[in-house]
Amino acid sequence: MQLSSTTTPVCGVQHSRLDTDRLDQTVQSLFVSGLATSTHKTYSSGQRRYLRFCEAMSVQALPTREEVLCRFVAQLAQDGLKHRTIKTYMAGIRHLHIEKGLGDPFLPSLCRLQYVLRGVKRTQAVEGGNCRQRLPITPSLLRAVKGIWDRDSDDPDLAMLWAACCLAFFGFTRAGELTVPSDQGYPTIHLSLGDISVDNPADPGVLGVRLKASKTDPFRKGISLFIGRVASDICPVAAMLAYLLVRGHQSGPLFLFRDDVSGCWLQYEIPFGWLVWTPVCTLATALRLEQPLLLPLEVWRIL
């Protein structure tokens, strides 16, 4: 750390003055690092929406007031946002307040705001009582998907999608662990060809998958999944090996489209989440699987 040339005597002793500008830069850097990148993006979305709301209402955004926050919550509820999203937006406003040195706006407790948020939750629970239940993906449904895709068995894109589906189902992975939202972070974060291994190249029986980052691994220590061969037509090992044959050694994320859109990777925005995590956990619950049985995967999450 650099020291300025100016010194200040204290009790007859010369003390070097620290570079406060550099310290402030370090403080800001550490403050930003206090949240994950994905959380920053989510908070930023809520903060932008809040600032636009205040501008439209011609009210002061910062420091905020409970009355303004209650109206903002009401507007979000009218716009169809879920209670969970609204709570996240409130956390984003709190973070913005603290970042600007204005302290925590929710201290002391904003009682009226808490009741308004609780009202949103109760209202949406009543109105959502008739919503269609999200069904679990079962082996029979996977076979139905496979039967349709097998009609065009020469399509390398379908081989890629089938391998991704099998890996997601048998590996209990989240959509974000298999997909790549953009080229940022690859290959340091996202799944790549080098993250796949087998126990025996001559006769693979176990597929190894190295996840460099996941929602439940915020510090990116990495975890390994081991998925065994299944004596079935929906074997994840067979599906992955078949895909790797047509994929080749092209650089890029693991799951790549090749037909018509060469070089495009499997993105999170593509309707892929219906085959992963929540449906699989729903199936696990239906089969009465105990949570400790799933803990070794290190990606179990109570939904």
C-alpha positions in Angstrom: 0.0 0.0 0.0 1.4 3.4 -1.0 1.8 6.1 1.6 1.5 9.8 1.0 4.5 12.0 1.7 2.5 14.0 4.2 3.1 13.1 7.9 1.2 14.2 11.0 2.9 14.3 14.4 1.0 12.7 17.2 2.5 12.9 20.7 5.9 13.7 19.2 5.9 10.6 16.8 5.7 11.0 13.1 2.9 8.9 11.5 2.5 8.4 7.8 -1.0 9.3 6.5 -2.7 6.5 4.6 -3.9 7.0 1.1 -7.6 7.3 1.7 -8.5 7.4 -2.0 -7.1 3.9 -2.5 -8.7 2.7 0.7 -12.1 4.0 -0.5 -11.5 2.2 -3.9 -10.8 -1.1 -2.0 -13.9 -0.6 0.2 -16.1 -0.2 -2.9 -14.5 -3.2 -4.6 -15.1 -5.3 -1.5 -18.7 -4.0 -1.2 -19.4 -5.0 -4.8 -17.8 -8.5 -4.1 -20.2 -8.9 -1.2 -22.9 -10.1 -3.7 -22.8 -12.8 -6.4 -22.9 -11.6 -10.0 -26.3 -13.1 -10.5 -27.6 -11.3 -7.4 -26.2 -8.0 -8.6 -28.1 -8.5 -11.9 -31.4 -9.2 -10.1 -31.0 -6.3 -7.7 -30.1 -4.0 -10.6 -33.4 -4.9 -12.3 -35.4 -4.0 -9.3 -33.5 -0.8 -8.7 -34.0 0.4 -12.2 -37.7 -0.3 -12.0 -37.9 1.5 -8.6 -36.2 4.6 -10.0 -38.5 4.7 -13.0 -41.5 4.4 -10.7 -40.3 7.3 -8.5 -39.7 9.4 -11.6 -43.2 8.6 -12.9 -44.7 9.5 -9.5 -42.5 12.6 -9.2 -41.3 11.5 -5.8 -37.9 11.4 -4.2 -36.3 8.0 -4.7 -33.5 8.3 -2.1 -33.8 8.3 0.8 -36.9 6.3 0.4 -40.1 6.5 2.5 -42.4 3.7 3.6 -45.3 5.3 1.8 -43.4 5.2 -1.5 -42.3 1.6 -1.0 -45.9 0.5 -0.3 -47.1 2.2 -3.5 -44.2 0.5 -5.4 -45.2 -2.9 -4.0 -48.8 -2.3 -5.0 -47.7 -1.3 -8.5 -45.6 -4.5 -8.9 -48.5 -6.6 -7.7 -50.8 -5.0 -10.2 -48.2 -5.7 -12.9 -48.4 -9.4 -12.0 -45.1 -9.9 -10.3 -44.9 -12.7 -7.8 -44.4 -12.1 -4.0 -41.0 -13.7 -4.2 -39.9 -11.3 -7.0 -41.2 -8.3 -5.1 -39.3 -9.3 -2.0 -36.1 -9.5 -4.0 -36.8 -6.0 -5.4 -37.1 -4.8 -1.9 -33.7 -6.3 -1.1 -32.3 -4.5 -4.1 -33.7 -1.1 -2.9 -32.2 -1.8 0.5 -28.8 -2.6 -1.1 -29.0 0.6 -3.1 -29.7 2.6 0.0 -26.7 1.2 1.8 -24.5 1.6 -1.2 -25.3 5.4 -1.2 -24.4 5.6 2.5 -28.0 6.2 3.6 -28.2 3.2 6.0 -30.7 0.5 6.1 -34.2 1.9 5.1 -35.9 -1.0 6.8 -34.6 -0.1 10.3 -36.6 0.3 12.4 -39.1 -2.1 11.0 -41.5 -0.7 8.4 -44.7 -2.3 9.8 -47.1 -1.1 7.2 -44.8 -2.3 4.4 -44.6 -5.8 6.0 -48.4 -6.0 6.1 -48.6 -5.0 2.5 -46.1 -7.6 1.4 -47.9 -10.2 3.5 -51.2 -9.1 1.8 -49.6 -9.7 -1.6 -48.5 -13.2 -0.6 -51.9 -14.1 0.8 -53.8 -12.7 -2.2 -51.7 -14.5 -4.7 -52.0 -17.7 -2.8 -55.8 -17.5 -3.0 -55.9 -16.4 -6.7 -53.4 -19.1 -7.6 -55.3 -21.9 -6.0 -56.6 -23.1 -9.4 -53.2 -23.0 -11.2 -52.2 -26.0 -13.2 -49.8 -28.2 -11.2 -46.3 -28.7 -12.5 -46.0 -32.3 -13.3 -42.8 -34.3 -12.7 -40.8 -35.6 -15.6 -40.9 -39.4 -15.4 -39.1 -42.1 -17.4 -42.2 -42.7 -19.4 -42.4 -39.0 -20.5 -38.7 -39.1 -21.3 -39.3 -42.1 -23.6 -42.2 -40.2 -25.2 -39.8 -37.3 -26.0 -37.2 -39.7 -27.2 -39.7 -41.5 -29.5 -40.5 -38.2 -31.2 -36.8 -37.1 -31.6 -35.8 -40.6 -32.9 -37.9 -39.9 -36.0 -35.0 -37.7 -37.1 -32.1 -39.6 -35.6 -29.5 -38.1 -38.0 -30.0 -34.6 -36.5 -27.0 -33.7 -34.4 -29.0 -31.1 -32.5 -31.5 -33.6 -31.3 -28.6 -35.8 -30.1 -27.3 -32.8 -28.2 -30.7 -32.1 -26.6 -31.3 -35.7 -25.7 -27.9 -35.9 -24.0 -28.7 -32.6 -22.1 -32.0 -34.0 -21.0 -30.6 -37.3 -19.7 -27.8 -35.5 -17.9 -30.3 -33.1 -16.3 -32.7 -35.8 -15.3 -30.2 -38.3 -13.8 -27.8 -35.7 -12.5 -30.4 -33.6 -10.7 -28.9 -30.5 -12.3 -30.3 -27.0 -12.6 -30.8 -25.4 -16.0 -28.1 -22.8 -15.3 -25.5 -25.6 -14.6 -25.9 -27.0 -18.2 -26.6 -23.9 -20.2 -24.6 -20.8 -21.1 -26.4 -17.5 -21.0 -23.6 -15.7 -22.9 -19.9 -16.1 -23.8 -18.9 -14.3 -20.6 -17.5 -16.7 -18.0 -16.8 -19.5 -20.5 -14.8 -21.7 -19.9 -14.1 -20.6 -16.3 -17.6 -21.1 -15.1 -19.8 -23.0 -17.5 -19.8 -26.6 -18.5 -17.3 -27.5 -21.3 -16.0 -30.5 -23.1 -13.1 -31.0 -20.7 -15.5 -31.3 -17.7 -16.8 -34.7 -19.0 -14.9 -37.9 -18.2 -15.5 -41.7 -18.1 -14.2 -44.4 -15.8 -13.1 -46.7 -18.6 -12.7 -45.4 -22.2 -13.0 -49.0 -23.6 -16.2 -49.8 -21.8 -17.6 -46.7 -20.0 -19.8 -47.5 -17.0 -19.7 -44.2 -15.1 -19.9 -40.7 -16.5 -18.1 -38.0 -14.5 -19.3 -34.4 -14.8 -17.4 -31.5 -13.2 -19.5 -28.5 -12.3 -17.2 -25.5 -11.9 -20.0 -23.3 -10.5 -23.6 -23.7 -9.3 -26.2 -21.9 -7.3 -25.3 -24.0 -4.2 -21.6 -23.5 -4.8 -21.3 -19.7 -4.6 -17.5 -19.7 -4.0 -17.0 -21.9 -7.1 -15.0 -24.6 -5.4 -16.5 -27.0 -7.9 -18.3 -30.3 -7.4 -18.3 -33.6 -9.3 -21.3 -35.7 -10.3 -20.9 -39.4 -11.1 -23.7 -40.9 -13.2 -23.8 -44.6 -13.8 -24.9 -46.6 -16.9 -28.5 -47.6 -16.9 -29.8 -50.8 -18.6 -32.5 -48.8 -20.4 -33.2 -46.9 -23.5 -32.8 -43.6 -21.6 -29.3 -44.3 -20.4 -27.4 -41.0 -19.7 -24.0 -42.5 -20.4 -25.1 -43.8 -23.8 -26.8 -40.5 -24.6 -23.7 -38.5 -23.8 -21.3 -40.8 -25.7 -23.6 -40.7 -28.7 -23.6 -36.9 -28.6 -19.9 -36.6 -28.2 -19.3 -38.6 -31.3 -21.2 -36.1 -33.4 -20.0 -33.1 -31.5 -16.3 -33.6 -32.1 -13.6 -31.6 -30.5 -14.8 -28.2 -31.4 -14.0 -25.6 -28.8 -16.8 -24.0 -26.9 -19.4 -25.0 -24.3 -20.3 -28.6 -24.0 -23.7 -28.4 -25.6 -23.5 -26.8 -29.0 -26.1 -26.5 -31.8 -24.7 -27.5 -35.2 -27.7 -27.5 -37.5 -28.4 -24.1 -39.2 -27.0 -22.1 -36.3 -23.4 -23.4 -36.1 -21.5 -22.3 -33.1 -24.6 -21.4 -31.0 -24.7 -23.0 -27.6 -27.5 -24.2 -25.5 -28.8 -21.1 -23.7 -30.8 -20.7 -20.5 -33.4 -18.7 -22.4 -34.3 -21.8 -24.6 -37.3 -23.6 -23.0 -35.1 -26.2 -21.3 -36.0 -25.8 -17.6 -39.1 -28.0 -17.9 -36.8 -31.0 -17.9 -34.7 -30.1 -14.9 -34.5 -29.6 -11.2 -38.1 -28.7 -10.1 -39.7 -31.5 -12.0 -37.0 -33.9 -10.9 -37.4 -32.9 -7.3 -41.2 -33.2 -7.6 -40.6 -36.7 -8.8 -38.3 -37.4 -5.9 -40.9 -36.2 -3.5 -43.6 -38.3 -5.1 -41.3 -41.4 -4.7 -40.8 -40.4 -1.1 -37.0 -40.2 -1.4 -35.3 -39.0 1.7 -33.3 -35.8 1.5 -30.2 -37.4 3.0 -30.1 -39.7 0.0 -29.8 -36.7 -2.3 -27.3 -34.7 -0.2 -24.2 -36.4 -1.8 -25.1 -34.6 -5.0 -24.4 -31.3 -3.2 -27.2 -29.7 -5.3 -30.3 -30.7 -3.4 -32.5 -27.8 -2.5 -35.8 -27.8 -0.7 -38.3 -26.2 -3.1 
